[in-house]
Amino acid sequence: MLSHRRAPHRLGALERDAEGRYSIGLRLWEIASFAPRSVGLQRLARPYMQDLYETTGYACHLAIREGLELVSIERFQSPRRRVRRPLVGSRYPLHATAIGLVLLAHAPAEVQDEVLERGLEPFTTRTYTDVETLRRVLVDVERAGYAVSDRQVDEVHVGFAAPVRGADGSVVAAVSLALDEQGADPKNLIHLVRLTATSIGRALASSGFGRAES
């Protein structure tokens, strides 16, 4: 019976705006890609992400922050790639990946505090698990304009990520590359990721894409 089921908004199937109106939420991304914060961003970002993927040959990922997690909204990667994550529509912690570090670095102070205070799960021996160390890293990420995650989520991948800014200059998303091999030029890849993020941001600004949520 319906009385025994959880309400759709409690499942994250719906998003409620300031006026109390509901729309389809990020939890339904994989079955219906109509989430208002995601569709416009994904559509505008896709051409630039595809260029980045085809130029480098490395997996390219776009994500937003939703509360204390990141939500993957687009990716380009080889179908022959062994690791299939991130899955579009799935949620991941903010403290381990390059794309998560960018989103966390540009999150409000209260969000950072809550993420850090609830515990930092170690995925490898390189994962940031010390609160003060991670706070310093977040300051550096915000100042530098990019983040690097060196095998912090698994023992294989190195990630490079940069923030994507909306029409008002706020960070609305982040884009990243994930490498599963050695020998690439980090400076060149960082440059390409930042260039892609800037290009997406310009497309968002031209379309009047709104500000990030707090």
N, C-alpha and C positions, 0 to 999 in steps of 0.2 A: 504494500500500500504506500501511497505518497507520503503519508505521515511518518513513515520510517526512513525516508530518504533525507539526506542533507540538502539544505536550500542551495540553489545554483550559485548564489553570490558567495556562500561560504566555501564552496569548492573552487572559487576563483574562475568560474565559468562566465561570470558577469562582472563588469566594472560599473561602479556607480559614480556619477558626476556630482558637482556641488549642488545641483538643483534636484538631486534625488532620482534622476533618470538612469536607466540601466542600458548598457550596451555589451556586446559579446566581449569577453576578456581574453587575456593571454593564455589561460589554461586550455582554451579551445583552438589554439593556433594550428595544431596539427590536423584538425578536422574542418576548420573554417577560418581562413586567414582574413578576418575582418576587424581585428583589434585596432581601435583608432590611433593608438600611439605607435603602432608598428607598421601598418600597411603603407602609409605614405612614406615613412622613412625607408622601409625596405625597397619600395618601388624606385625611389630617387637614388638609393645607394647602389643598387644592383649593377649598373653599367660600370661604375668605378671599381667595384669589387671584382667584377669579371676581368677588367683590365689588369688589376693587381695580380689576380690568380694566374692569368695567362702570361703575364710578364715574368713572374717569378717561378711558377710551377708549384708554389707552396699553398697549403690550405689557408683560405681567407675567411674571416669570421666577423659578424656584426652582432652586437648585443646592447641591451639597455639594462639599467638598474631598475628592479622592481622591489621596493622595500629593502631587505637585507641580503638579497641575492641578485645575480644577473640572470637575464632571460635571453637565450639565443634566438635571434629573429631571422638570420640569414647566414648561409655558408656556401663556399665554393671549395670543393676538394675532389681529388681523383677518386673514382669509384674503386680503384685498386688499392686504395689506402687501407691498411690493416685496422687502424683505430677509427671507429665511426663517429665518435663524439667530436664536437658538441652536436646534440640533436636539436633541430629547430623546434622551439616551443618549450624546451627543457630548462630547468633552473639549476644554477651552479653557485658555489660559494665565491665570494669576492676576493679572498685574500691570497689565492694560490696562482691564478693565471695572470698573464700580462693584461688581458682585457679587463679582468676583474679589478686589478690594482688601479688601472686608469679610472674606472667608474667609482671605486671607493675613494680615490684621492680627490675626486671632484664632488663627492657627496657632502651633504651638510655635516657639521661637526657632531651632531647628536646621532646621526646614522653611523659615522665612523666609531664613535664611542660604543654604541650598542654592538656592532660587529666585533670589535676588539674585546669587549668585556664578556661576551657569551662564550669565548673560547675559540682558538684557532686550530682547526683539525690538521694534523700533519699527514700529508699524502706521500712525501718522501722525506729524506733527511735534510733536504734543502728548503722545504716549505717554511715560510715565516711563521713561527709560533710564539715568539717573544713580542709582547705588546709594544714595548718601547722601540724595539728594532723596526717593527712594522710602521710605527708612527713616523719615524725618520724616513723610511722608504717612501711613504705617502707624500711627505713634504717634497722630497727629491723628484718624485714623479710629477707632481703638480708644477714644480718649477721647470723641469726639463721639457715637459710637453710630450713625454712618452714613457712607457714602462717596458722592462725586460723581465721575463720569467724563465730562469734557466733550470729546467728539469725539476720544477717545484710541484707539478701536479702528477708527473710520472717520471720514469727514468730515461725517457727518450726525447721529449719535445722541449724546444726552446721557443718562446713566444715573444713577439714584438707588437706593441699596441700603442694607439694614439687616440686622443679624444676627438669626437665629432661635435661641433657646436651648432646650435640652432640659430634662428633669426635674431634672437636677443643676446647672443654670445654665450649663453649657458650651455653646459655639456649635456647633450641629450642621448648620446650613445658613444660607443667606442668600436674601433675596427682593429683587427689584428692579423698577423701572419703566424703560422705555427710550422716550425721546421722539425723534421725527424731525421736529419742528417747533419754531419759536421762539415766544416770547410766553407760555409757561406760567409759573405762579407757583412758583418752586423751593421756597420755604418750605412751601407747602401740600402739594406733592408729597412732600417729605421727611417731613412729618408723617404723611401717609397711608401711606407705605411703612413707617415705624417702627410705626405703629399696627397695620398688617397683620402685621408680624413679631412684635410682642408678642402679638397674638391667636393666631397659629399656635403660638407658644411656650407659651401657656397651655393650648392644646389638647393639645400634646405632654406638658406636665407632668401634666395630668389623666389621660392615658393611660399615664404612666410611661415614655414614650419615653426611650431610653438616652442615654449620653454620646457625644461626638464621638470619633473615632479620632485617635490621635497621628500 
